[in-house]
Amino acid sequence: MSTLQIRYSTLRDGFTLFGVLFYIQVITFALGLGGGSGFGDIDRDLEGNVANQVCGLITLLVPLFFFIRNKVFLSKTFYRSNFFLLVFLLCVVASVGWSYDPMLSLKRFIGMLGVVFFAGFIAYNYPLEKITFMLGCAIGVAALIGLILAVVMPSAAFLSGGIRDGAFKGIFTEKNAGARLNAVAVLLLLPMIRQRNRWALLCSSFSLIAILLAQSATAVALIVSGTVSYGYFLTLIRLRLNRSQWLFFACTVVFLLFCLLLYNHVALLLEMAGRDPSLTDRTLIWELLAPFVDQQWLKGYGFGAFWASPDADAFITRWGYIGNAHSGYMETLLNGGVIQLTALVLLLGEALLKQYRAVTANQAAQYRASALVIIGLFAVTNYVAYVIPNYRSAEFLVFCTLALSFRRQYATCPESVPTHLHQRAMQTS
């Protein structure tokens, strides 16, 4: 009898690859040749895309079955380790009750759950070293696909018209989001780049080329600041200062004070770099949105519902439809007011504290330091871009994967699942 055995690890890795490719927009690009819905079309943005909805449901239901099967939700440690993430999700689902468009808010909450559950699936099944390598290389391969597209179909890979004419976007629907994601890929691969890993060096080079072609100052700033920050914490680890909590804390405070000093001179730094101090009109957008934030300062309009509310018409009339506030914190205020913003800040603090404690406990300290830096940069970038909690952003997937923690790093499941494909036995005599 001929029997084909499919190992559990093969199914797990296959599903993980599917989810990662979906959230970094490779599958969307393949289905629509990069023509997925963007933030510029109000009808497509609010209605969504059927293919994306189906893929999102798959990344929700499969991990949900996995967690139920492994009794994850019965573990008290799970709730203690991810308390503020659960609080944030409760605040989001609560906003559905007072949303201007409850059905829209519910759909977007389900979309967010898909990201969180899939991120949990990754965090449960793989160690941090493999997670950072896998995500970084996957994003690098997506950059390579975009570079190939730039050769065979330049009109699809580069923007045409406007102030960003000629900028590279690759397979992504939004240039800046793609450039930031490529910067995150480089930072994820920094520990492996130090080890001269060939795949890490190759994939990071693809991301760097994509960033340079995209002409994204934000992505360049992320790489420079992230590399310097990682180098600083890596030096502390090499000197074993992380084994003394008080000394490591003092060094961290010095680093934060230096960052605060740079922030106080951010306008000067922007002028020196030849960039727009208004952050490409973001400050003007926030000024126009401020009255709507004040009107619903406590509870907001409901998750994702502001842009479908009557109040949004006044903004759209003056500025046009942009789909989000170009700031995760401003968008959160519109979504859920001060209640949801407080939960978001606590979530970010919890994620930073987890990685900080892991570094001081010397648990894969070099990789944890990289994760600490990336989460810190997410908290900063979220000020000028809608990153967290943007369920359509691959950066949010990276954040959730680094933020979630479980008692066990690996899932203990059967090594193989036999599948009989051929019942007929061939005998020769």
C-alpha positions in Angstrom: 0.0 0.0 0.0 1.3 3.4 -1.0 0.8 6.1 1.7 1.5 9.8 1.6 2.1 11.3 5.0 1.7 15.0 5.5 3.5 16.2 8.6 1.7 18.6 11.0 4.7 20.9 10.7 4.2 21.0 6.9 0.6 22.0 7.3 1.5 24.6 9.9 4.3 26.1 7.8 2.1 26.1 4.7 -0.7 28.0 6.5 1.8 30.4 8.0 3.2 31.1 4.6 -0.3 31.7 3.2 -1.1 34.2 6.0 2.2 36.1 5.8 1.9 36.4 2.0 -1.7 37.7 2.4 -0.9 40.3 5.0 2.1 41.7 3.1 -0.2 42.0 0.0 1.5 39.4 -2.2 -1.7 37.5 -2.6 -3.7 40.7 -3.2 -1.2 41.7 -5.8 -1.4 38.3 -7.5 -5.2 38.3 -7.6 -5.6 41.9 -8.8 -2.1 42.7 -10.2 -1.7 45.3 -7.6 -5.1 46.8 -8.2 -6.5 46.2 -4.8 -8.6 48.7 -3.1 -6.7 51.7 -1.7 -7.6 54.6 0.5 -8.4 56.8 -2.4 -11.8 55.3 -3.4 -14.4 55.7 -0.7 -16.8 53.1 -2.1 -14.3 50.3 -2.4 -12.7 51.3 0.9 -15.9 51.1 2.9 -17.3 48.0 1.1 -14.1 46.0 1.2 -12.9 43.3 -1.1 -14.4 39.8 -1.3 -11.1 38.1 -1.8 -9.6 39.9 1.2 -12.6 39.1 3.4 -12.3 35.4 2.6 -8.6 35.3 3.2 -9.1 37.3 6.4 -11.7 34.8 7.7 -9.3 31.9 7.0 -6.6 33.6 9.1 -9.1 34.0 11.8 -10.9 30.7 11.9 -7.9 28.4 11.5 -6.0 29.9 14.5 -9.3 30.0 16.5 -9.7 26.2 16.0 -6.0 25.7 16.9 -6.3 27.7 20.1 -9.5 25.9 21.2 -7.9 22.5 20.4 -4.9 23.4 22.5 -7.0 24.9 25.3 -5.1 28.2 25.1 -8.2 30.1 26.4 -8.2 28.0 29.6 -4.8 29.2 30.6 -4.7 32.0 33.2 -1.1 32.8 32.1 -2.5 33.7 28.6 -4.8 36.4 30.1 -2.1 37.7 32.5 0.5 37.9 29.7 -1.8 39.7 27.2 -4.1 41.6 29.5 -3.9 45.0 27.9 -4.3 43.6 24.4 -7.5 41.9 25.5 -8.6 45.2 27.1 -8.0 47.1 23.9 -10.0 44.5 21.9 -12.8 44.8 24.4 -12.8 48.6 23.9 -12.9 48.2 20.1 -15.8 45.7 20.2 -17.6 47.9 22.7 -17.4 50.8 20.2 -19.5 48.8 17.8 -22.5 49.4 20.2 -22.4 53.2 19.7 -21.0 53.2 16.2 -22.5 55.4 13.5 -22.3 52.3 11.3 -22.4 49.2 13.5 -22.2 46.7 10.7 -19.1 48.4 9.2 -17.5 48.6 12.7 -18.2 44.9 13.3 -16.7 43.9 9.9 -13.5 45.8 10.7 -13.3 44.4 14.2 -13.5 40.9 12.7 -10.7 41.9 10.3 -8.6 43.1 13.2 -9.3 39.8 15.0 -8.0 38.0 12.0 -4.7 39.8 12.3 -4.5 39.2 16.1 -5.4 35.5 15.9 -2.9 34.9 13.0 -0.2 36.8 14.9 -1.0 34.6 17.9 -0.7 31.5 15.8 2.8 32.5 14.7 3.9 33.5 18.3 2.6 30.2 19.7 4.3 28.0 17.1 7.7 29.6 16.4 10.5 31.0 18.5 11.3 34.7 18.2 14.5 34.0 16.2 12.5 32.2 13.5 9.7 34.7 13.5 12.0 37.7 12.8 13.9 35.8 10.1 10.7 34.6 8.5 8.9 37.9 8.4 12.0 39.9 7.4 12.8 37.5 4.5 9.1 37.4 3.4 9.0 41.2 3.1 12.3 41.2 1.3 10.9 38.7 -1.2 7.9 41.0 -1.7 10.3 43.8 -2.4 12.1 41.6 -5.0 8.8 40.9 -6.7 8.2 44.7 -6.8 11.6 45.3 -8.3 11.0 42.6 -11.0 7.6 44.3 -11.7 9.5 47.6 -12.1 11.4 46.1 -15.0 8.6 44.2 -16.8 5.8 46.7 -16.0 7.1 50.1 -14.8 3.7 51.7 -15.0 2.4 49.4 -12.2 5.5 49.7 -10.0 6.0 53.4 -10.0 3.6 56.3 -9.2 2.7 58.7 -12.0 1.7 62.3 -11.5 1.5 64.5 -8.4 4.4 65.4 -6.1 5.4 61.8 -5.8 5.8 61.2 -9.5 8.3 58.5 -10.3 8.4 57.1 -6.7 8.5 53.3 -6.4 5.7 51.4 -4.7 6.2 47.9 -6.0 3.4 45.5 -5.2 1.9 47.8 -2.5 -1.1 50.0 -3.0 0.5 52.8 -0.9 4.1 54.0 -1.4 4.8 55.1 2.1 3.3 52.0 3.8 5.5 49.8 1.5 8.6 51.7 2.3 8.0 51.6 6.0 7.4 47.9 5.8 10.7 47.4 4.0 12.4 49.4 6.7 10.8 47.1 9.4 12.1 44.1 7.4 15.7 45.4 7.6 15.4 46.0 11.3 13.9 42.5 11.8 16.9 41.0 10.0 19.6 43.0 11.9 20.5 40.1 14.3 20.9 37.7 11.4 22.8 40.3 9.3 25.3 40.5 12.2 25.8 36.8 11.9 26.5 37.2 8.1 23.4 35.1 7.2 23.3 35.1 3.4 19.5 35.0 3.1 19.2 37.9 5.6 21.8 39.9 3.7 20.1 39.2 0.3 16.6 40.0 1.4 17.5 43.1 3.3 19.4 44.4 0.2 16.1 44.0 -1.8 14.3 46.0 0.8 17.0 48.7 0.9 16.8 49.1 -2.9 13.0 49.4 -2.7 13.3 52.1 0.0 15.8 54.2 -2.1 13.6 54.0 -5.1 10.5 54.9 -3.1 12.3 58.2 -2.0 10.8 57.7 1.5 12.5 59.8 4.2 10.4 58.1 6.9 11.8 54.7 5.9 15.4 56.0 5.9 14.9 57.6 9.3 13.4 54.3 10.6 16.5 52.3 9.5 19.0 54.8 10.7 17.3 55.4 14.1 16.6 51.7 14.5 20.1 50.5 13.7 21.6 53.1 16.0 19.2 52.1 18.8 19.8 48.4 18.3 23.6 49.0 18.3 23.2 50.9 21.6 21.3 48.1 23.4 23.5 45.5 21.8 26.5 47.2 23.3 24.9 47.1 26.7 24.2 43.4 26.3 27.8 42.7 25.2 29.0 44.5 28.3 26.5 42.4 30.3 24.9 45.6 31.7 21.5 44.0 31.1 22.1 41.6 33.9 21.9 44.5 36.4 18.4 45.8 36.3 19.2 49.2 37.9 22.2 49.8 35.6 20.4 48.8 32.5 17.4 51.0 33.5 19.7 54.0 34.0 21.3 53.4 30.6 17.8 53.2 29.1 16.8 56.5 30.7 19.9 58.2 29.3 18.9 56.9 25.9 15.3 58.1 26.2 16.6 61.6 27.3 18.7 61.7 24.2 15.7 60.8 22.1 13.7 63.5 23.8 16.4 66.0 23.0 16.2 65.1 19.3 12.4 65.3 19.4 12.6 68.9 20.7 14.6 69.8 17.6 12.5 67.8 15.1 11.6 70.9 13.2 15.2 71.9 12.7 16.1 68.3 11.7 13.3 68.3 9.1 14.6 71.6 7.6 18.1 70.3 7.5 16.9 67.2 5.7 15.0 69.4 3.2 11.6 67.9 4.3 8.3 69.6 4.8 7.8 70.7 8.5 4.1 70.1 8.1 4.9 66.4 7.5 3.4 66.5 4.0 0.3 68.4 5.1 -0.4 66.0 8.0 -0.6 68.9 10.5 -3.3 70.5 8.3 -5.3 67.3 8.2 -5.1 67.0 12.0 -6.3 70.6 12.4 -9.3 69.9 10.2 -10.1 66.7 12.1 -9.7 68.3 15.6 -13.2 69.6 15.9 -14.7 66.2 15.1 -12.4 64.6 17.8 -13.7 67.3 20.3 -17.3 66.5 19.5 -16.9 62.8 20.3 -13.9 63.0 22.6 -15.0 60.3 25.1 -16.3 57.4 22.9 -15.5 58.4 19.3 -17.6 57.4 16.3 -17.1 53.7 16.5 -14.3 51.6 15.1 -13.7 52.7 11.5 -17.1 54.5 11.4 -16.0 58.1 11.2 -15.4 58.0 7.5 -18.9 56.7 7.0 -20.6 59.2 9.3 -22.3 62.4 8.3 -19.6 64.5 10.0 -17.0 63.2 7.6 -18.8 64.9 4.7 -17.6 68.3 5.9 -14.0 67.1 6.0 -14.3 65.3 2.6 -15.8 68.5 1.1 -12.8 70.5 2.1 -10.0 68.0 1.7 -11.3 64.9 -0.1 -11.5 61.3 1.0 -8.3 60.0 2.5 -9.6 57.0 4.5 -7.7 57.6 7.7 -6.2 60.4 9.7 -2.6 59.6 8.8 -1.9 59.1 12.5 -2.7 56.0 14.5 -3.4 58.1 17.6 -5.7 60.6 15.9 -7.5 57.7 14.1 -8.0 56.0 17.5 -9.5 59.1 19.0 -12.0 59.1 16.1 -12.6 55.4 16.5 -13.1 55.2 20.2 -12.2 58.5 21.9 -10.1 58.8 25.0 -11.3 55.4 26.2 -9.7 53.5 23.2 -6.7 55.8 23.1 -5.9 55.0 26.8 -6.2 51.3 26.0 -3.9 51.7 23.1 -1.2 53.5 25.1 -1.4 50.8 27.8 -1.1 48.1 25.1 2.1 49.7 23.7 3.5 50.0 27.2 2.8 46.3 27.9 4.5 45.3 24.6 7.6 47.3 25.4 7.7 46.1 29.0 7.6 42.4 27.8 10.6 42.8 25.6 12.5 44.9 28.2 12.0 42.2 30.8 13.2 39.5 28.4 16.3 41.5 27.7 17.1 42.0 31.4 16.4 38.3 31.9 18.9 37.5 29.1 16.3 35.5 27.2 17.6 35.6 23.5 18.6 39.1 24.5 20.0 40.1 21.0 16.7 39.3 19.4 14.6 40.8 22.2 16.6 44.0 21.9 15.7 44.1 18.2 12.0 43.6 19.0 12.2 46.2 21.7 13.5 48.8 19.2 10.9 47.9 16.6 8.0 48.2 19.0 9.4 51.6 20.2 9.6 52.8 16.6 6.1 51.6 16.0 5.0 53.8 18.9 6.7 56.8 17.3 5.7 56.1 13.7 2.1 55.8 14.8 2.1 59.5 15.4 2.6 60.3 11.6 1.0 57.2 10.1 -1.9 54.9 10.7 0.0 51.8 11.8 -1.6 50.6 15.1 -4.4 49.4 15.1 -4.6 49.3 11.3 -5.8 45.8 10.5 -4.9 46.2 6.8 -1.3 47.0 7.7 1.4 44.4 7.7 3.2 46.5 10.3 0.3 45.8 12.7 0.8 42.0 12.1 4.5 42.4 13.1 3.5 44.4 16.1 0.9 41.8 17.3 3.4 39.0 16.7 6.0 40.7 18.9 3.4 41.8 21.5 1.7 38.5 22.1 3.2 35.9 24.4 2.4 32.4 25.6 3.6 30.1 28.3 5.0 27.8 25.7 6.9 29.0 22.7 6.2 25.9 20.6 3.0 24.0 20.0 3.1 20.4 20.9 1.2 18.5 18.2 1.5 15.2 16.4 4.5 15.1 14.1 2.5 13.7 11.2 -1.1 13.3 10.0 -1.4 10.4 7.6 -3.5 10.9 4.5 -4.3 7.9 2.3 -4.3 9.0 -1.3 -3.9 5.6 -2.9 -5.8 2.6 -1.7 -4.9 0.3 -4.5 -1.8 -1.8 -3.9 0.3 -2.8 -6.8 1.7 -6.3 -6.6 4.1 -8.0 -8.9 4.9 -11.7 -8.9 
